[in-house]
Amino acid sequence: MTVARRFATATSQTNPHGATLEALLAAATQAADPQQQIARTISVATTGVTIGGSNYTPSSVVLLAVGKAALTMADAAMQRLSGLVSHGLVIYKDDDGTPRHPQLVYHAAGHPVPDARSLMAGQLARQLVQQADPTQLIVVLVSGGGSALMVDPLPGIDLAQMQQLTRDLLASGADINAINTIRRRIDGVKGGGLARAAGATPMVTLILSDVIGNPLAAIASGPTVANPDSAQAAWDVVQHAGLKTVSPAITTALTAPLPPDHTHYATPLIIGDIQQAIAAAAQVAQQAGYTPIILSDTLNGEAREVGRTLGHIAAYHARHGQRICLLAGGETTVTLRGNGLGGRNQELALGAALSIQGIPNLLCAAYASDGGDGPSDAAGAVVDGNTIARAKATGQDAHDALARNDSYYFFDAIADLLKPGATGTNVNDLFVALL
């Protein structure tokens, strides 16, 4: 199977725009591959290590990678630093790949809700940086998903409380910035916690961003950067989300005054984000004869409503016979109303399908760059003007599927789920319309 064929669905294989769509998604994913960016960022010479323009002369390197792209990022760093790395820890999501380097400890953990393995991961990460000495250099590789994969609750807060709070926030439709505002207040390795634990040992952080606008403290909840929030910010999130059952221990942590922080934080380096993926997709579209139009790289909002809007925009252009490629990147949210299976990209695609039904010569896709959309094995879905009618013929109703948050089985019935598997990267979501 070619790389592009990983993105094939029933509709992409029959639609005139399908081959271009598959190539475009493959190119976007490859452009966001952190291996290329890490290779450009790290260099080693007899005089020491240069990372992002800063020079270091460590006795050895301690490596920590955490997030959905942890395996890929660790591989890339080891290619550059293998002779210097004394030991390290890779915290990754289940099924994201195979461990490779004997110097490193590999630890799988839970996502999007932290589990007991996530708790162990937080303890291992803290021990790793605490035990490093000032002659060494700690290289931290951060990607999205790290907030759930690595947790270290403050005293009085247990894992069950963190799990319930995470589920409640996800169900409320709160976005990742709001969720991570809370996580930074209740977790000892977030909001700069790892940097504080490292003490005097030099630390450098390379970040693959999955958060709109690349706010450093929001990506994996900022384990090596200062918490920028006010003391009231986290409690404001709880009230805005309408959460009614926050435990007393968490309430205390969220409302307590912020302690003084005298840590010297080095500036982390963003090595990849959604803009790279969008640019690569636009280039493929242009080479295939489409005029690329980038609508946004800060897409947000309720997934189904965003999908409807993007579908209406695509339908407008399709009716005017323009050969264009519409592109948008970002991350939407889902407010849970039912108990079905799906994810934000699947709901977005379904919303778009309702807006473009009956319109010929149009193909759309919503895609999570990490290969996983919500608690499912799909990364999103592909739709065209015939999607609603085809699904209806199999007994699927789009409005009912949205009411039950059951977009996965809607698209599964017509073989239009995107299932590329784990991609080794994670830079937000991508919406594409070809017409």
C-alpha positions in Angstrom: 0.0 0.0 0.0 1.4 3.4 -0.9 1.5 6.2 1.7 -1.5 8.0 0.0 -3.6 4.7 0.0 -3.6 4.8 3.8 -6.2 7.6 3.4 -8.5 5.7 1.0 -12.2 5.3 1.7 -15.1 4.1 -0.4 -15.9 7.6 -1.5 -12.4 8.7 -2.2 -11.9 5.7 -4.4 -14.8 6.6 -6.6 -14.9 10.4 -6.5 -13.0 12.3 -9.3 -11.2 14.3 -6.5 -10.3 11.2 -4.5 -6.7 10.6 -5.6 -5.8 14.2 -4.9 -7.4 14.1 -1.5 -5.5 11.0 -0.5 -2.2 12.5 -1.7 -3.0 15.8 0.0 -3.6 14.1 3.4 -0.5 12.1 3.0 1.6 15.2 2.2 0.1 17.1 5.2 1.0 14.3 7.5 4.5 14.0 6.2 5.1 17.7 6.5 4.2 17.5 10.2 6.6 14.6 10.8 8.8 15.7 13.7 11.8 13.7 12.5 12.7 16.3 9.9 12.3 19.2 12.2 14.4 17.5 15.0 17.1 16.7 12.5 17.3 20.3 11.5 17.2 21.6 15.1 19.9 19.3 16.8 23.5 19.0 15.7 26.4 17.4 17.4 30.1 18.3 17.0 33.3 17.7 18.9 32.8 21.0 20.6 29.3 20.0 22.0 25.7 20.0 21.1 23.8 22.8 19.4 20.0 22.8 19.8 18.1 25.6 18.1 21.1 27.9 18.1 22.1 27.4 21.7 25.3 25.5 22.5 25.8 22.9 25.3 28.7 20.9 26.5 27.1 18.2 28.7 28.8 15.2 30.2 25.8 13.3 28.9 22.2 13.8 27.8 19.1 12.6 29.6 16.1 12.2 27.2 12.4 12.5 28.1 9.8 12.2 25.4 6.0 12.5 26.1 3.0 12.7 24.0 1.3 11.1 20.9 4.4 11.7 18.9 6.8 10.6 21.6 8.1 7.5 19.8 8.8 9.3 16.5 10.4 12.3 18.3 12.6 10.0 20.5 13.8 8.1 17.4 14.8 11.3 15.7 16.6 12.6 18.8 18.4 9.4 19.2 19.7 9.5 15.6 21.3 12.8 16.5 22.3 12.3 20.1 22.6 8.5 20.5 26.3 8.7 21.5 25.5 11.2 24.2 22.3 9.8 25.7 23.0 8.0 28.9 19.4 7.1 29.6 15.9 8.3 29.2 12.1 7.8 29.3 9.5 7.7 26.5 5.9 8.0 27.5 3.6 7.2 24.7 0.0 6.2 23.8 -1.0 2.6 23.3 -0.6 1.4 19.7 1.5 4.3 18.6 4.5 2.2 17.5 7.2 -0.1 18.7 10.0 0.8 21.2 13.5 0.7 19.6 16.4 2.0 21.7 17.8 0.0 24.7 19.1 3.1 26.5 15.5 4.3 26.9 12.7 3.1 29.1 9.4 2.9 27.2 6.1 3.4 29.1 2.6 3.3 27.5 -0.2 5.2 29.3 -3.8 6.1 28.9 -5.4 8.8 26.7 -7.6 10.9 26.6 -8.4 9.9 30.2 -5.4 9.3 32.4 -5.0 5.8 33.9 -2.8 4.1 36.5 0.0 3.9 33.9 -0.3 7.7 33.5 0.2 8.0 37.2 3.3 5.8 37.1 4.6 7.8 34.1 4.4 11.1 36.0 6.4 9.5 38.9 9.0 8.1 36.5 9.3 11.5 34.7 9.8 13.4 38.0 12.4 10.9 39.2 14.2 11.1 35.9 14.8 14.9 36.0 15.3 15.0 39.8 18.2 12.5 39.5 20.0 14.3 36.7 23.0 16.4 37.8 24.1 19.9 36.6 26.8 18.5 34.3 24.1 16.8 32.2 21.6 18.2 29.8 17.9 17.2 29.9 16.3 17.2 26.5 12.5 17.1 26.7 10.4 16.3 23.6 6.8 17.3 24.0 3.8 16.6 21.8 0.0 16.7 22.3 -1.6 14.1 24.5 1.1 14.5 27.2 -1.5 16.0 29.6 -3.3 12.6 30.0 -0.3 10.3 29.4 1.7 11.8 32.3 0.1 12.9 35.6 1.3 13.6 39.1 -1.7 14.7 41.3 -1.0 17.2 44.1 -1.3 15.8 47.6 -4.9 15.0 48.5 -6.0 14.5 44.9 -6.2 10.9 43.7 -6.3 9.4 40.2 -10.0 8.7 40.4 -10.7 12.4 41.0 -8.6 13.4 38.1 -10.3 10.9 35.8 -13.7 12.1 36.7 -12.8 15.7 36.2 -11.3 14.9 32.8 -14.4 13.0 31.7 -16.7 15.9 32.9 -14.6 18.5 31.1 -14.5 16.5 27.9 -18.3 16.0 28.0 -18.9 19.7 28.7 -17.3 20.7 25.3 -14.5 22.6 27.0 -11.6 23.3 24.7 -8.1 22.1 25.3 -6.9 25.5 26.6 -9.6 25.5 29.3 -9.0 21.9 30.2 -5.2 22.4 30.5 -5.8 25.6 32.6 -7.2 23.2 35.3 -4.6 20.5 34.8 -1.8 23.0 35.5 -3.3 23.7 38.9 -3.8 20.1 40.2 -0.8 18.3 38.7 2.8 18.5 40.0 4.5 17.9 36.6 2.4 20.4 34.7 2.7 24.2 34.5 6.5 24.0 34.8 6.5 21.2 37.3 9.2 19.2 35.5 11.4 22.3 35.1 11.2 23.0 38.8 12.0 19.3 39.6 15.1 19.5 37.5 16.6 22.2 39.7 20.0 23.4 38.4 20.3 20.8 35.6 20.1 22.5 32.2 17.0 21.7 30.2 15.9 22.3 26.6 12.4 21.5 25.3 11.4 20.8 21.7 7.6 21.0 21.1 5.3 19.6 18.4 2.2 21.8 18.8 -1.3 20.5 18.7 -2.9 23.7 20.2 -4.2 26.6 18.2 -1.8 29.5 18.2 1.0 27.5 19.9 0.5 28.7 23.5 3.5 27.0 25.2 1.7 26.4 28.5 -1.2 24.6 26.9 0.7 22.0 24.9 0.8 18.9 27.2 -0.1 21.5 29.9 3.4 23.0 29.7 5.5 20.6 31.9 8.6 22.8 31.4 7.2 26.3 31.0 5.8 28.7 33.6 2.1 28.7 34.4 0.8 32.0 33.0 -2.6 31.8 34.6 -4.0 34.0 37.3 -5.0 32.3 40.6 -8.7 32.6 39.6 -8.4 31.3 36.0 -8.9 27.6 36.7 -11.9 28.0 38.9 -13.4 30.3 36.2 -13.2 27.3 33.8 -15.0 25.1 36.3 -17.9 27.6 36.6 -18.1 28.3 32.9 -18.2 24.5 32.1 -21.1 24.2 34.6 -19.3 21.4 36.6 -21.3 20.5 39.7 -19.4 17.7 41.3 -15.8 18.8 41.7 -14.1 17.1 44.7 -13.2 19.1 47.8 -9.5 18.4 47.3 -9.6 19.7 43.7 -11.7 22.7 44.7 -9.0 23.6 47.2 -6.2 23.3 44.7 -8.0 25.4 42.1 -8.9 28.2 44.5 -5.6 28.4 46.5 -3.3 31.3 46.1 -0.4 30.7 43.7 2.9 30.1 45.4 6.0 32.2 44.4 7.9 30.7 41.5 11.6 31.6 41.2 12.5 28.9 38.5 14.5 30.1 35.6 12.7 28.7 32.5 14.5 28.3 29.3 12.5 29.2 26.2 11.1 26.1 24.5 11.3 25.6 20.7 8.2 25.0 18.6 9.4 22.6 15.8 6.1 21.8 14.1 2.4 22.9 13.9 -0.7 22.8 11.7 0.6 25.6 9.5 3.3 23.2 8.0 0.6 20.6 7.3 -1.7 23.2 5.6 1.2 24.5 3.5 2.1 21.0 2.3 -1.6 20.3 1.4 -1.9 23.6 -0.5 1.2 22.7 -2.5 -0.2 19.3 -3.5 -3.5 20.9 -4.5 -1.8 23.5 -6.6 0.3 21.0 -8.4 -2.9 19.0 -9.2 -4.5 22.1 -10.8 -6.6 23.4 -7.9 -6.4 27.0 -6.5 -5.8 26.6 -2.8 -7.7 28.8 -0.4 -6.7 28.7 3.3 -9.8 29.6 5.3 -8.2 29.4 8.8 -5.5 27.8 10.8 -7.3 28.6 14.1 -10.5 26.6 13.5 -12.5 26.1 16.7 -16.1 25.7 18.0 -18.7 23.0 18.2 -17.7 20.4 15.6 -21.0 19.8 14.0 -21.7 23.5 13.6 -18.3 24.2 12.2 -18.8 21.3 9.8 -22.1 22.8 8.6 -20.5 26.2 8.1 -17.5 24.8 6.2 -19.9 22.7 4.1 -22.0 25.7 3.2 -18.8 27.5 2.1 -17.8 24.6 -0.1 -21.3 24.3 -1.5 -21.3 28.0 -2.5 -18.0 27.6 -4.4 -19.1 24.3 -6.0 -22.2 26.0 -7.4 -20.0 28.5 -9.1 -17.9 25.9 -10.9 -14.6 26.9 -9.4 -11.8 24.4 -9.3 -10.4 25.1 -5.8 -9.2 23.5 -2.7 -10.5 24.9 0.6 -8.2 24.2 3.6 -8.7 24.9 7.3 -6.8 23.7 10.4 -7.4 23.9 14.1 -9.4 21.9 16.7 -13.1 21.8 17.4 -14.9 20.4 20.4 -17.9 18.1 21.0 -20.5 18.5 23.6 -21.7 15.0 24.5 -25.5 14.6 24.4 -25.7 10.8 23.6 -23.7 7.7 24.3 -22.6 6.8 20.7 -19.1 6.5 19.3 -17.3 9.1 17.3 -14.9 12.1 17.5 -14.8 15.8 16.7 -13.6 15.2 13.1 -16.3 12.6 12.4 -19.0 15.0 13.8 -17.5 17.8 11.7 -17.6 15.7 8.6 -21.2 14.7 9.3 -22.2 18.3 9.7 -20.5 19.1 6.4 -22.3 16.2 4.7 -25.6 17.7 5.6 -24.7 21.0 4.1 -23.4 19.6 0.8 -26.0 16.8 0.2 -27.1 16.6 -3.5 -24.2 18.8 -4.7 -22.1 17.0 -7.4 -18.3 17.4 -8.0 -17.4 18.0 -4.4 -15.4 16.1 -1.9 -14.6 16.9 1.7 -12.6 15.4 4.6 -12.0 16.1 8.2 -8.8 14.5 9.6 -7.0 14.3 12.9 -3.3 14.5 12.1 -2.3 12.0 14.8 -4.5 9.3 13.3 -6.9 9.1 16.2 -10.2 11.0 16.6 -11.9 10.7 19.9 -12.2 7.2 21.5 -12.2 5.4 18.2 -9.8 3.8 15.7 -10.7 6.4 13.0 -9.0 9.7 12.3 -12.0 11.3 10.7 -14.2 10.8 7.6 -14.7 11.6 3.9 -18.0 13.0 2.6 -19.5 14.1 -0.7 -22.9 15.1 -2.1 -24.1 11.5 -2.0 -23.1 10.7 1.6 -26.4 11.3 3.2 -28.4 9.4 0.6 -25.9 6.4 0.6 -26.1 6.2 4.4 -29.9 6.4 4.4 -30.0 3.4 2.1 -28.1 1.4 4.8 -30.5 2.5 7.5 -28.4 5.4 8.9 -29.9 8.8 9.7 -27.5 11.7 9.9 -29.6 13.7 12.4 -30.1 10.8 14.7 -26.4 10.0 14.5 -25.6 13.5 15.6 -28.2 13.5 18.4 -26.5 10.4 19.8 -22.9 11.4 19.1 -22.7 8.3 16.9 -20.9 9.5 13.8 -18.5 6.5 13.8 -21.2 3.9 13.0 -22.8 6.2 10.5 -19.6 6.4 8.5 -18.6 2.8 9.2 -21.8 1.6 7.5 -20.7 3.3 4.2 -16.9 2.6 4.6 -16.0 6.3 4.7 -14.0 6.4 7.9 -10.4 7.5 7.6 -8.2 4.9 9.3 -4.5 5.6 8.5 -3.4 4.3 11.9 -1.0 6.1 14.2 0.9 8.7 12.2 3.8 9.6 14.5 2.8 13.2 14.6 0.1 15.4 16.2 -0.5 19.0 14.9 -4.3 19.6 15.2 -7.0 18.7 12.7 -7.3 19.4 9.0 -10.4 20.1 6.9 -10.2 19.8 3.1 -12.8 20.5 0.4 -12.0 19.8 -3.3 -14.3 21.0 -6.0 
